[in-house]
Amino acid sequence: MTDQLVSVVIPCYNCERTIEETIETVLSQTYKNIEIILVNDGSTDNTLSTIKKFITDKDSIMLVDQKNQGQSRTRNTGAKNAKGKYLLFLDSDDKIDSTFIEKCVNVLEKNPKIKIVYSQSAYFGAREGEWKLPEYELKSFLRNNCIPITALIQKQDFDNVNGFDESLTFFEDWELFLKIIIHGGKVYRIPETLFFYRQHPEKTSLTNHAVKDRLMLSKNKLMIYNKHYEFFHNNLGSFDDLLNDFVFKDKYYNLWYKKLFYKIIKKKS
């Protein structure tokens, strides 16, 4: 096992109830060459005072305090401050197993062609049990993301694709992984449950809100499709082909969605 530095970026927004548990799962890693970058994104509760308790004279934990910028910009800010060879984005209410980073680093160090490594996942909190994400396969991935944001990547790869697209309000992690894959990166899922995704009883997460807003989801998906049109077309065919695909059709085939797509594509031509 090499001793490459891993930078763990944790965006923090009004997370006073969960952030300590999240930080502790990073501090308890079996892999020790880690720096933690906490980016307080204009929290209005006691988040800032809570995370300040973890700041010491050591360089292993950094605090960046900023006005509210949103998830993509906050993650990009954390990455700009990162010194590690590897990057891991961890949301402020989630957890990782104590061996997560060690096992992910081991995969990347042994397999140079692999650029994204993640693990099987489980829910905890208000809902518990396996998070049944399908194993990565390109065509399936191009329809729906199956890789959690908490996947280990190389910082150089992140920089090469210009990080998160800050114009996206959702699916920015999917698009980041897509860009790395377009540049030739391979993907590997560790067949162990090492990532834990918190479920809140009040269902206030960005994901829960987004599920209720089909228009917002679809606009972001179409922005990504349009941005990487050639890659989607080469691997999945035309948009009409997608509409006629039974998996895609069941979820998205309706008049307003089709009109929205052609409005975006028309601007491209």
C-alpha positions in Angstrom: 0.0 0.0 0.0 1.4 3.4 -1.0 1.0 6.4 1.2 -0.6 8.8 -1.3 -2.5 11.7 0.3 -6.3 11.5 0.0 -8.3 14.8 0.2 -11.8 14.4 1.7 -14.1 17.3 0.8 -17.2 17.7 3.0 -19.6 20.5 2.0 -21.4 21.8 5.1 -24.8 23.5 5.1 -27.0 23.6 8.1 -25.8 20.2 9.2 -25.1 20.7 12.9 -27.0 17.5 13.8 -25.0 15.1 11.5 -21.6 16.7 10.7 -19.8 15.4 13.7 -20.7 11.8 13.0 -19.6 12.2 9.3 -16.2 13.7 10.3 -15.7 10.9 12.9 -16.0 8.3 10.1 -13.2 9.9 8.2 -11.0 10.3 11.3 -11.5 6.6 12.1 -10.2 5.4 8.7 -7.6 2.6 8.6 -5.8 4.6 5.9 -4.2 7.5 7.7 -2.7 9.8 5.1 -5.9 11.9 4.8 -6.7 15.6 4.9 -10.2 16.8 5.5 -11.5 20.0 3.9 -14.7 21.3 5.5 -16.4 24.0 3.4 -19.1 25.8 5.3 -21.5 27.0 2.7 -23.2 30.0 4.5 -24.9 27.9 7.2 -27.5 29.7 9.3 -27.5 27.2 12.2 -24.7 26.1 14.5 -22.8 24.2 11.8 -19.8 26.6 11.8 -19.2 26.5 15.5 -19.7 22.7 15.5 -17.0 22.1 12.8 -14.6 24.6 14.4 -14.2 22.1 17.3 -12.3 19.8 14.9 -9.9 22.5 13.7 -6.5 22.2 15.4 -3.0 23.4 14.7 -2.5 20.3 12.5 -2.7 20.7 8.7 -4.9 17.6 8.4 -8.2 19.5 8.8 -9.0 22.7 6.9 -12.0 25.0 7.3 -13.2 27.2 4.4 -16.0 29.6 5.3 -18.0 31.2 2.5 -21.3 32.7 1.6 -23.9 30.3 0.3 -22.8 29.0 -3.1 -24.6 25.7 -3.6 -23.3 22.2 -3.8 -21.4 22.3 -7.1 -19.5 25.5 -6.3 -18.9 24.4 -2.7 -17.4 21.1 -3.9 -15.2 22.9 -6.5 -14.0 25.2 -3.8 -13.0 22.2 -1.6 -11.2 20.6 -4.5 -9.2 23.8 -5.3 -7.9 23.6 -1.7 -7.1 19.9 -1.9 -3.4 18.8 -1.9 -4.0 15.1 -2.3 -3.5 12.8 -5.3 -6.9 11.4 -4.6 -10.3 13.2 -4.0 -13.3 12.0 -2.1 -16.5 14.0 -1.8 -18.5 13.1 1.2 -21.8 14.7 2.1 -22.2 16.1 5.6 -24.8 13.6 6.7 -23.4 10.4 5.3 -20.8 7.8 6.5 -18.1 5.5 5.2 -16.8 2.3 6.6 -13.4 2.5 8.4 -11.8 0.6 5.5 -13.4 2.5 2.7 -10.5 4.8 1.7 -7.9 2.1 2.2 -9.7 -0.3 -0.1 -10.5 2.3 -2.7 -6.8 3.5 -2.8 -5.7 0.0 -3.2 -7.8 -0.5 -6.3 -6.6 2.7 -7.9 -3.0 2.1 -7.2 -3.1 -1.4 -8.6 -5.2 -0.6 -11.7 -4.1 2.6 -13.5 -6.9 2.4 -16.1 -9.5 2.5 -13.3 -10.4 6.2 -12.6 -13.5 5.9 -10.5 -13.9 3.4 -7.6 -16.9 3.1 -5.3 -18.6 0.4 -3.2 -21.9 -1.2 -2.6 -24.1 1.0 -0.4 -26.8 0.9 2.3 -29.3 3.3 3.8 -29.3 4.3 7.4 -31.3 6.6 9.6 -35.1 6.8 9.0 -34.8 3.9 6.5 -32.3 1.0 6.7 -31.2 -1.7 4.3 -29.3 -2.1 1.0 -29.3 0.7 -1.5 -29.9 -1.4 -4.6 -27.9 0.5 -7.2 -27.1 -1.5 -10.3 -23.5 -2.4 -11.1 -21.9 -0.1 -13.5 -22.5 -0.7 -17.2 -22.0 2.1 -19.7 -25.4 2.1 -21.5 -27.3 1.8 -18.3 -25.2 4.5 -16.7 -25.9 6.9 -19.6 -29.6 6.5 -18.8 -29.4 6.8 -15.0 -26.5 7.4 -12.6 -25.5 4.3 -10.5 -22.4 5.8 -8.8 -22.8 7.7 -5.5 -21.0 11.0 -5.1 -18.8 9.3 -2.6 -16.4 7.6 -5.1 -12.6 7.9 -5.0 -11.1 9.7 -8.1 -7.8 11.3 -8.9 -7.5 15.0 -8.4 -5.7 15.3 -11.8 -8.7 13.7 -13.5 -11.1 16.1 -11.7 -9.0 19.1 -12.8 -8.7 17.8 -16.4 -12.5 17.8 -16.8 -12.9 21.1 -15.1 -14.6 19.7 -12.0 -18.4 20.1 -11.4 -20.4 22.0 -13.9 -21.8 24.9 -11.8 -24.6 25.6 -14.2 -26.3 22.3 -13.2 -28.7 22.3 -10.3 -28.9 18.5 -10.2 -27.0 15.5 -11.6 -23.7 17.4 -11.3 -22.0 14.3 -9.9 -23.3 12.1 -12.7 -22.0 14.6 -15.2 -18.6 14.7 -13.5 -18.2 10.9 -13.7 -19.5 11.0 -17.3 -16.7 13.4 -18.2 -14.0 11.2 -16.6 -15.4 8.1 -18.5 -15.5 10.0 -21.8 -11.8 10.7 -21.3 -11.2 7.0 -21.1 -11.6 6.3 -17.4 -12.7 2.8 -16.2 -15.1 2.2 -13.3 -14.9 -0.4 -10.5 -17.4 -1.2 -7.7 -16.0 -2.8 -4.6 -18.4 -5.8 -3.8 -18.7 -4.8 -0.1 -21.1 -2.3 1.6 -18.7 0.5 2.6 -20.8 3.6 2.0 -23.9 4.6 4.1 -26.4 7.1 2.8 -28.5 8.8 5.4 -32.3 8.9 5.1 -34.0 11.7 7.0 -37.4 11.3 8.5 -38.5 14.7 7.3 -37.3 14.0 3.8 -35.7 17.4 3.3 -32.8 16.4 1.2 -32.1 17.9 -2.2 -32.7 14.4 -3.7 -36.1 14.1 -2.1 -37.2 17.5 -3.3 -35.9 16.8 -6.8 -37.9 13.6 -7.2 -41.0 15.8 -6.8 -39.9 18.2 -9.5 -39.8 16.3 -12.8 -39.3 19.4 -14.8 -36.2 20.4 -13.0 -34.8 16.9 -13.2 -35.5 16.7 -16.9 -34.0 20.1 -17.7 -30.8 19.1 -16.0 -30.7 15.7 -17.7 -31.3 17.3 -21.1 -28.5 19.9 -20.5 -26.1 17.0 -19.9 -27.4 15.1 -22.9 -27.0 18.2 -25.1 -23.5 19.0 -23.7 -22.2 15.5 -24.5 -24.5 14.8 -27.5 -21.9 13.0 -29.6 -21.0 10.5 -26.8 -24.6 9.8 -26.0 -25.5 9.4 -29.7 -22.6 7.1 -30.3 -23.4 4.8 -27.4 -27.2 5.0 -27.2 -28.4 6.3 -30.6 -30.6 9.4 -31.2 -33.0 10.9 -28.7 -35.9 9.3 -30.6 -34.2 6.0 -30.0 -34.1 6.7 -26.3 -37.8 7.7 -26.4 -38.6 4.4 -28.0 -36.6 2.4 -25.5 -39.0 0.9 -23.0 -36.9 1.6 -19.9 -36.6 5.3 -20.8 -40.1 5.5 -22.2 -41.8 4.4 -19.0 -40.3 7.3 -17.0 -40.0 10.2 -19.4 -42.0 9.8 -22.6 -44.5 12.7 -22.6 -45.2 15.7 -24.8 -43.6 18.5 -22.6 -40.4 16.5 -22.2 -40.1 16.0 -25.9 -40.8 19.7 -26.7 -38.1 20.7 -24.1 -35.5 18.5 -25.7 -36.1 19.8 -29.2 -36.0 23.3 -27.9 -32.5 22.7 -26.5 -31.3 20.8 -29.6 -32.6 23.5 -31.9 -30.3 26.0 -30.2 -27.4 23.7 -30.9 -28.0 23.5 -34.7 
